[in-house]
Amino acid sequence: MNIKTDFCLKPFNTFGIEVMSKSCAQITSSGDLFELFEAGELQKQEVLVIGEASNILFLTHFDGLVIMPLMRGKKVISENESEVILKVNAGEYWNSLVDYTVERNWWGIENLSLIPGKVGAAPIQNIGAYGTELKDVFESLEAFDMKKGEIVNFNNEECGFGYRNSIFKNEFRGRFVVLSVTLRLSKLSNPNLNYKAITDVFDGKKTTEISISEIRDAINKIRESKLPDPQKIKNAGSFFKNPVVESKTAEQLKTEYPEIPVYKISNTKSKLAAGWLIEQCGWKGKRIGDAGVHDKQALVLVNYGTATGKDIFDLSEKIKNSVLDKFGVELQREVLVV
Ligand SMILES: Cc1cc2nc3c(=O)[nH]c(=O)nc-3n(C[C@H](O)[C@H](O)[C@H](O)COP(=O)(O)OP(=O)(O)OC[C@H]3O[C@@H](n4cnc5c(N)ncnc54)[C@H](O)[C@@H]3O)c2cc1C
């Protein structure tokens, strides 16, 4: 196993924040984790597991051990005429996995095209986009328990998935290293066109005539037109979650701001578009030093060069405060602040 000390994390976080970790272990098998456990390395210090750190904002140096799971590989566990059960190791890139499944006409994750990061991170916040969430195809995962030093399995229900949420962000935060994720994919054509931007692209076309690669291409095009590429402008995607509020609150806001987007998600709850709220507060395209709000998508905060984690965080606090003042709605960060 490759353990490095005084490890520079700047190339390993998509915000491009210049921070160090006390040490970093790049692991290539569960055996490496057993070794770290037996040597007491997982118990004596703070541990942070990262994939591409495309959903993390580092405020300062990390005084502990960073673990990077690098295990690659995929395996078909079983298949029949209509579906395939695919096990994927944590170190695979999510978007390469989408390519792989699209090439084989295995339906289920094509709407999650172009999401950065590794497969091991996908269940942590139940990644989602364009009307699909990981939980829709998630079968189970295998993880290393850093408290007990053993490998355990979680099925879909046990992961407690919610909107950008799971038990791994709550009671089990920081306890498990995801080793692999198993998905149930369909071999039968199954386009998910629930999201308006996608419906518009395929307007007038029969669903049976839409191929999986056409959906992937459409989603890639929409994403590329709206979201900054972290290779070019440093960012971590949506910085805030879309707030879920009581439907009564949403209705009140609608009378005051008739154009406010409101999505009813249950009998009593509605979701608001955080990007719209931020834009109405005048933040879109604003910049304080090298920390800024993207000019095409107000939900995305960016590092134009030398912003520190604190610069980005302070900007996010200002945004939160102005949304609270104007709309009485409290934004929650989607990004993990370390
Ligand atoms: C341009 C851009 C667009 C994005 N679009 C979307 C989107 O549409 N939908 C969406 O849901 N997200 C989106 N994201 C956020 C991000 O890509 C996802 O959350 C992704 O799953 C993070 O993967 P990662 O490997 O970078 O994880 P990291 O950022 O490294 O880690 C995220 C969390 O997972 C934990 N973690 C990582 N790997 C493991 C592991 N193997 N075992 C246990 N814990 C682990 C970390 O400790 C941390 O809590 C976007 C980000 C960017 C930069």
The ligand as an SDF file (V2000), in Angstrom:
LIG
                    3D

 53 58  0  0  0  0  0  0  0  0999 V2000
  -19.4460   19.9110  -12.1230 C   0  0  0  0  0  0  0  0  0  0  0  0
  -20.0850   19.0320  -11.0770 C   0  0  0  0  0  0  0  0  0  0  0  0
  -21.3670   18.5520  -11.2840 C   0  0  0  0  0  0  0  0  0  0  0  0
  -21.9720   17.7190  -10.3340 C   0  0  0  0  0  0  0  0  0  0  0  0
  -23.2330   17.2660  -10.5820 N   0  0  0  0  0  0  0  0  0  0  0  0
  -23.8450   16.4650   -9.6870 C   0  0  0  0  0  0  0  0  0  0  0  0
  -25.1610   15.9720   -9.9470 C   0  0  0  0  0  0  0  0  0  0  0  0
  -25.7710   16.2290  -10.9770 O   0  0  0  0  0  0  0  0  0  0  0  0
  -25.7340   15.1850   -9.0050 N   0  0  0  0  0  0  0  0  0  0  0  0
  -25.0890   14.8450   -7.8530 C   0  0  0  0  0  0  0  0  0  0  0  0
  -25.6870   14.1170   -7.0510 O   0  0  0  0  0  0  0  0  0  0  0  0
  -23.8470   15.2990   -7.5880 N   0  0  0  0  0  0  0  0  0  0  0  0
  -23.2110   16.0970   -8.4610 C   0  0  0  0  0  0  0  0  0  0  0  0
  -21.9540   16.5700   -8.2010 N   0  0  0  0  0  0  0  0  0  0  0  0
  -21.3140   16.2530   -6.9120 C   0  0  0  0  0  0  0  0  0  0  0  0
  -20.3460   15.0550   -6.9540 C   0  0  0  0  0  0  0  0  0  0  0  0
  -19.8830   14.8220   -8.2520 O   0  0  0  0  0  0  0  0  0  0  0  0
  -20.9770   13.7740   -6.4300 C   0  0  0  0  0  0  0  0  0  0  0  0
  -21.4250   13.9650   -5.1230 O   0  0  0  0  0  0  0  0  0  0  0  0
  -20.0000   12.5890   -6.4550 C   0  0  0  0  0  0  0  0  0  0  0  0
  -20.6660   11.4130   -6.0740 O   0  0  0  0  0  0  0  0  0  0  0  0
  -18.7930   12.7960   -5.5590 C   0  0  0  0  0  0  0  0  0  0  0  0
  -17.8460   11.7910   -5.8820 O   0  0  0  0  0  0  0  0  0  0  0  0
  -16.3680   11.8960   -5.3860 P   0  0  0  0  0  0  0  0  0  0  0  0
  -15.6770   10.6050   -5.7300 O   0  0  0  0  0  0  0  0  0  0  0  0
  -15.7280   13.1170   -5.8720 O   0  0  0  0  0  0  0  0  0  0  0  0
  -16.5780   11.9510   -3.8130 O   0  0  0  0  0  0  0  0  0  0  0  0
  -15.9070   12.9440   -2.7770 P   0  0  0  0  0  0  0  0  0  0  0  0
  -16.2780   14.3410   -3.0780 O   0  0  0  0  0  0  0  0  0  0  0  0
  -14.4590   12.6030   -2.6690 O   0  0  0  0  0  0  0  0  0  0  0  0
  -16.6290   12.5210   -1.4290 O   0  0  0  0  0  0  0  0  0  0  0  0
  -17.9850   12.8420   -1.2120 C   0  0  0  0  0  0  0  0  0  0  0  0
  -18.4150   12.1500    0.0810 C   0  0  0  0  0  0  0  0  0  0  0  0
  -18.3510   10.7470   -0.0680 O   0  0  0  0  0  0  0  0  0  0  0  0
  -17.4310   10.1760    0.8670 C   0  0  0  0  0  0  0  0  0  0  0  0
  -16.7450    9.0880    0.1270 N   0  0  0  0  0  0  0  0  0  0  0  0
  -16.1170    9.1680   -1.0720 C   0  0  0  0  0  0  0  0  0  0  0  0
  -15.7110    7.9450   -1.4560 N   0  0  0  0  0  0  0  0  0  0  0  0
  -16.0750    7.0730   -0.4750 C   0  0  0  0  0  0  0  0  0  0  0  0
  -15.9360    5.6730   -0.2690 C   0  0  0  0  0  0  0  0  0  0  0  0
  -15.3520    4.8800   -1.1700 N   0  0  0  0  0  0  0  0  0  0  0  0
  -16.4170    5.1340    0.8790 N   0  0  0  0  0  0  0  0  0  0  0  0
  -17.0280    5.9200    1.8100 C   0  0  0  0  0  0  0  0  0  0  0  0
  -17.1910    7.2400    1.6760 N   0  0  0  0  0  0  0  0  0  0  0  0
  -16.7340    7.8090    0.5470 C   0  0  0  0  0  0  0  0  0  0  0  0
  -16.5420   11.3160    1.2910 C   0  0  0  0  0  0  0  0  0  0  0  0
  -15.9930   11.0890    2.5710 O   0  0  0  0  0  0  0  0  0  0  0  0
  -17.5250   12.4780    1.2790 C   0  0  0  0  0  0  0  0  0  0  0  0
  -18.3300   12.4430    2.4290 O   0  0  0  0  0  0  0  0  0  0  0  0
  -21.2940   17.3820   -9.1390 C   0  0  0  0  0  0  0  0  0  0  0  0
  -19.9870   17.8710   -8.9340 C   0  0  0  0  0  0  0  0  0  0  0  0
  -19.3910   18.6820   -9.8910 C   0  0  0  0  0  0  0  0  0  0  0  0
  -17.9830   19.1550   -9.6690 C   0  0  0  0  0  0  0  0  0  0  0  0
  1  2  1  0
  2  3  1  0
  2 52  2  0
  3  4  2  0
  4  5  1  0
  4 50  1  0
  5  6  2  0
  6  7  1  0
  6 13  1  0
  7  8  2  0
  7  9  1  0
  9 10  1  0
 10 11  2  0
 10 12  1  0
 12 13  2  0
 13 14  1  0
 14 15  1  0
 14 50  1  0
 15 16  1  0
 16 17  1  0
 16 18  1  0
 18 19  1  0
 18 20  1  0
 20 21  1  0
 20 22  1  0
 22 23  1  0
 23 24  1  0
 24 25  2  0
 24 26  1  0
 24 27  1  0
 27 28  1  0
 28 29  2  0
 28 30  1  0
 28 31  1  0
 31 32  1  0
 32 33  1  0
 33 34  1  0
 33 48  1  0
 34 35  1  0
 35 36  1  0
 35 46  1  0
 36 37  1  0
 36 45  1  0
 37 38  2  0
 38 39  1  0
 39 40  1  0
 39 45  2  0
 40 41  1  0
 40 42  2  0
 42 43  1  0
 43 44  2  0
 44 45  1  0
 46 47  1  0
 46 48  1  0
 48 49  1  0
 50 51  2  0
 51 52  1  0
 52 53  1  0
M  END
$$$$
